[in-house]
Amino acid sequence: MATNTGNDSRIGSVNDRIQVCDVDTGVCKKIDTNTNQVIDQKIGKYKGVADHTDDRRNDFFNSEVDNMIANI
């Protein structure tokens, strides 16, 4: 689990959550990977939540998420 530093940042990434951002609107959706449910959305990125295409997750995980996103 990510830990807060008190300096407006976190160490580590939040487990079992990813974010998907729409580059046109700037809206990012936070998704629970256990339930495949959208938890929240906002304009701008979430701190400490992995993007679904970054190196904090493996290729298998990213392909599963791509399939999940297509069904949202």
Secondary structure, 3 states (H helix, E strand, C coil): CCEECCCCCEECCCCCEEEEECCCCCEEEEEECCCCEEEEEEECCCCCCEECCCCCCCHHHHHHHHHHHHCC
